[in-house]
């Protein structure tokens, strides 16, 4: 099978035109009636699915993806995967932006001081926050509803992100709880200030069961065996003299055998 592109990293880049080159067109194709004009294309389609055909080899490359590493995957599969991943990321970011914008508009549409008279458990906690943000917004260039919407969004993201194990979201959740307690303490009536703040602290602690799920204050100790183990041993290397070949190697140089 021919390839129009040069190999990259030891891999051949197949060309889609190889499908049409599987079988040469007949010489008299222009004189055939209309039902037979696509006979060459049908023959090329069948030929490409036979062994060593273009589509057959592409299918084999797809089937081998789960058995090979990323560097051994065909280039066209890498390109398709990267393009699909980037498209999915862009789609998710666009959707997340629309959802966040709609959530902020919906939360901002609710007046910050429409929490009723503060009756009920949730009203005891929520009403002082609304009053505090409305009083502070009078000295800022921002609407009270925007501050209240941002406060709600921060708590929601901290709760969900903390449940998923994100460290930054858990930090935001802790700061959200501390700020909420401070706002309730400064705005609640003096007679019930302690009760309102304590109730808010209990609600925050119950919600922290989910936001701080899996968090442990115990230090994690990793006991790894040493990479190198020392085994003391005494090795004595002794060199023994080699015996002489004629049997007289131990005699002095001035002693010679008697010759007759």
C-alpha positions as CSV (number, residue, x, y, z in Angstrom):
1,X,0.0,0.0,0.0
2,X,1.3,3.4,-0.9
3,X,1.5,6.4,1.3
4,X,1.6,10.0,0.2
5,X,3.1,11.4,3.5
6,X,6.5,10.9,4.9
7,X,6.9,8.8,8.1
8,X,7.0,10.8,11.4
9,X,8.6,9.2,14.4
10,X,8.8,5.9,12.7
11,X,5.1,5.9,11.8
12,X,3.6,6.2,8.3
13,X,1.0,8.8,7.8
14,X,-1.7,7.2,5.6
15,X,-3.5,9.1,3.0
16,X,-7.3,8.9,2.5
17,X,-6.6,8.8,-1.3
18,X,-5.3,5.2,-0.8
19,X,-8.9,4.1,-0.6
20,X,-9.4,5.1,-4.2
21,X,-6.1,3.6,-5.2
22,X,-6.9,0.1,-4.1
23,X,-8.1,-1.0,-7.5
24,X,-7.4,0.8,-10.8
25,X,-10.5,2.1,-12.7
26,X,-11.5,0.2,-15.8
27,X,-10.6,1.7,-19.1
28,X,-14.1,1.8,-20.4
29,X,-15.7,3.3,-17.2
30,X,-16.9,6.4,-19.1
31,X,-18.9,4.3,-21.5
32,X,-20.7,2.3,-18.8
33,X,-24.3,3.1,-17.9
34,X,-25.1,5.1,-14.8
35,X,-25.7,2.1,-12.4
36,X,-22.1,0.9,-13.1
37,X,-20.3,4.2,-12.7
38,X,-19.6,3.6,-9.1
39,X,-18.4,0.1,-9.6
40,X,-14.8,1.2,-9.1
41,X,-15.7,2.9,-5.8
42,X,-17.5,-0.1,-4.5
43,X,-14.6,-2.3,-5.5
44,X,-12.2,0.0,-3.7
45,X,-14.4,0.0,-0.6
46,X,-14.4,-3.8,-0.5
47,X,-10.7,-4.0,-1.2
48,X,-9.9,-1.5,1.6
49,X,-11.6,-3.8,4.2
50,X,-9.5,-6.8,3.2
51,X,-6.3,-7.6,5.0
52,X,-3.6,-5.0,4.4
53,X,-6.3,-2.6,3.1
54,X,-6.5,1.1,4.1
55,X,-9.6,0.9,6.3
56,X,-8.5,-2.5,7.6
57,X,-5.2,-1.1,8.9
58,X,-6.9,2.0,10.4
59,X,-9.3,-0.3,12.3
60,X,-6.4,-2.3,13.6
61,X,-4.7,0.9,14.8
62,X,-7.9,1.8,16.7
63,X,-8.1,-1.6,18.2
64,X,-4.5,-1.5,19.4
65,X,-4.9,1.8,21.2
66,X,-5.7,0.2,24.6
67,X,-2.6,-2.1,24.4
68,X,0.1,0.5,23.5
69,X,1.4,3.7,25.0
70,X,0.6,7.2,23.9
71,X,3.9,7.5,21.9
72,X,3.0,4.3,19.9
73,X,-0.5,5.4,19.0
74,X,-1.1,6.4,15.4
75,X,-0.7,10.1,14.6
76,X,-4.2,10.5,13.2
77,X,-5.7,9.1,16.4
78,X,-3.6,11.5,18.5
79,X,-4.8,14.4,16.4
80,X,-8.5,13.3,16.6
81,X,-8.2,12.8,20.4
82,X,-6.6,16.2,21.0
83,X,-9.2,18.0,18.8
84,X,-12.0,16.3,20.6
85,X,-10.6,17.1,24.0
86,X,-10.1,20.8,23.1
87,X,-13.6,21.0,21.7
88,X,-15.0,19.4,24.9
89,X,-13.1,21.8,27.1
90,X,-14.3,24.9,25.1
91,X,-17.9,23.6,25.3
92,X,-17.6,23.0,29.1
93,X,-16.1,26.5,29.7
94,X,-18.9,28.1,27.6
95,X,-21.6,26.2,29.4
96,X,-20.1,26.9,32.8
97,X,-19.9,30.6,32.0
98,X,-23.6,30.7,30.9
99,X,-24.6,28.8,34.1
100,X,-22.6,31.1,36.4
101,X,-24.0,34.2,34.6
102,X,-27.6,32.9,34.9
103,X,-27.0,32.1,38.6
104,X,-25.6,35.5,39.4
105,X,-28.5,37.2,37.6
106,X,-31.0,35.1,39.4
107,X,-29.5,35.7,42.8
108,X,-29.1,39.4,42.2
109,X,-32.7,39.7,41.3
110,X,-33.6,39.0,44.9
111,X,-33.4,42.1,47.1
112,X,-30.8,41.7,49.8
113,X,-33.2,42.9,52.5
114,X,-36.2,40.7,51.5
115,X,-35.4,38.1,54.2
116,X,-38.7,38.8,56.1
117,X,-38.6,39.5,59.7
118,X,-35.9,36.9,60.5
119,X,-38.3,34.3,61.9
120,X,-37.4,30.6,61.8
121,X,-34.0,28.9,62.1
122,X,-32.8,29.9,58.6
123,X,-34.1,33.5,59.0
124,X,-32.2,33.9,62.2
125,X,-29.0,33.3,60.4
126,X,-29.8,34.7,56.9
127,X,-31.6,38.0,58.0
128,X,-28.6,39.4,59.9
129,X,-26.3,38.7,56.9
130,X,-28.7,40.6,54.6
131,X,-28.9,43.5,56.9
132,X,-25.1,43.7,57.3
133,X,-24.5,43.6,53.6
134,X,-27.2,46.2,52.9
135,X,-25.6,48.6,55.5
136,X,-22.1,48.1,54.0
137,X,-23.3,48.5,50.4
138,X,-24.5,52.0,51.3
139,X,-20.8,53.0,51.6
140,X,-19.6,51.1,48.5
141,X,-20.2,51.4,44.8
142,X,-22.0,48.1,44.6
143,X,-25.6,47.0,45.0
144,X,-26.6,45.1,48.1
145,X,-28.1,42.3,45.9
146,X,-24.7,41.8,44.3
147,X,-22.9,41.4,47.6
148,X,-25.5,38.9,48.8
149,X,-25.3,37.0,45.5
150,X,-21.5,36.8,45.8
151,X,-21.8,35.6,49.4
152,X,-24.2,32.8,48.4
153,X,-22.0,31.8,45.4
154,X,-18.9,31.6,47.6
155,X,-20.6,29.3,50.1
156,X,-22.0,27.1,47.3
157,X,-18.6,26.8,45.5
158,X,-16.8,26.1,48.8
159,X,-19.3,23.4,49.8
160,X,-19.3,21.6,46.4
161,X,-15.5,22.0,45.9
162,X,-14.7,20.9,49.4
163,X,-16.9,17.8,49.0
164,X,-14.8,17.0,45.9
165,X,-11.6,17.4,47.8
166,X,-10.3,20.6,46.4
167,X,-7.9,22.3,48.9
168,X,-8.6,25.9,47.7
169,X,-12.4,25.3,48.0
170,X,-12.0,24.1,51.5
171,X,-10.0,27.2,52.4
172,X,-12.7,29.3,50.9
173,X,-15.3,27.4,52.9
174,X,-13.5,28.1,56.2
175,X,-13.2,31.8,55.4
176,X,-16.9,31.9,54.4
177,X,-17.9,30.4,57.7
178,X,-15.7,32.8,59.7
179,X,-17.0,35.8,57.8
180,X,-20.6,34.7,58.2
181,X,-20.2,34.3,62.0
182,X,-18.6,37.8,62.2
183,X,-21.5,39.4,60.2
184,X,-24.1,37.7,62.3
185,X,-22.4,38.7,65.6
186,X,-22.2,42.3,64.6
187,X,-25.8,42.6,63.3
188,X,-27.9,40.4,65.4
189,X,-29.9,42.0,68.3
190,X,-27.8,42.3,71.4
191,X,-30.2,40.1,73.4
192,X,-30.0,37.1,71.1
193,X,-26.6,37.7,69.6
194,X,-25.0,34.7,71.2
195,X,-27.8,32.4,70.3
196,X,-27.9,33.5,66.6
197,X,-24.1,33.2,66.3
198,X,-24.1,29.8,68.0
199,X,-26.9,28.6,65.8
200,X,-25.0,29.7,62.7
201,X,-21.9,28.0,64.0
202,X,-23.8,24.7,64.4
203,X,-25.2,24.9,60.9
204,X,-21.8,25.7,59.5
205,X,-20.4,22.7,61.4
206,X,-23.0,20.3,60.0
207,X,-22.4,21.6,56.5
208,X,-18.6,21.1,57.1
209,X,-19.2,17.4,57.4
210,X,-19.7,17.4,53.6
211,X,-17.3,20.2,52.7
212,X,-14.4,18.8,54.8
213,X,-15.1,15.2,54.0
214,X,-12.0,13.0,54.4
215,X,-9.9,15.8,56.0
216,X,-7.7,14.5,58.8
217,X,-5.5,16.4,61.3
218,X,-3.3,13.4,61.9
219,X,0.1,13.6,60.2
220,X,0.7,11.1,57.5
221,X,3.8,9.1,58.1
222,X,5.2,7.1,55.2
223,X,7.5,4.3,56.2
224,X,9.7,3.4,53.2
225,X,12.4,0.7,53.5
226,X,15.9,2.0,52.9
227,X,17.0,1.7,49.3
228,X,20.5,0.5,50.3
229,X,21.1,-2.1,53.0
230,X,24.5,-2.4,54.6
231,X,25.6,-5.9,55.4
232,X,28.9,-5.9,57.3
233,X,31.3,-8.7,56.1
234,X,35.0,-9.4,56.5
235,X,36.8,-10.3,53.3
236,X,40.5,-11.5,53.5
237,X,42.3,-11.7,50.2
238,X,45.5,-13.8,50.4
239,X,47.9,-14.4,47.5
240,X,49.7,-17.7,47.4
241,X,52.9,-18.1,45.4
242,X,52.7,-20.3,42.4
243,X,54.8,-23.5,42.4
244,X,57.8,-23.5,40.0
245,X,57.5,-25.6,36.9
246,X,60.9,-27.5,37.4
247,X,60.4,-28.3,41.1
248,X,63.4,-26.2,42.3
249,X,61.7,-22.9,42.7
250,X,62.4,-22.8,46.5
251,X,66.2,-23.2,46.3
252,X,68.6,-20.3,46.4
253,X,70.2,-18.9,43.2
254,X,73.7,-20.2,44.0
255,X,72.6,-23.9,44.3
256,X,72.5,-25.8,41.1
257,X,71.9,-29.5,40.6
258,X,75.0,-31.7,39.9
259,X,75.7,-32.3,36.3
260,X,77.6,-35.4,35.1
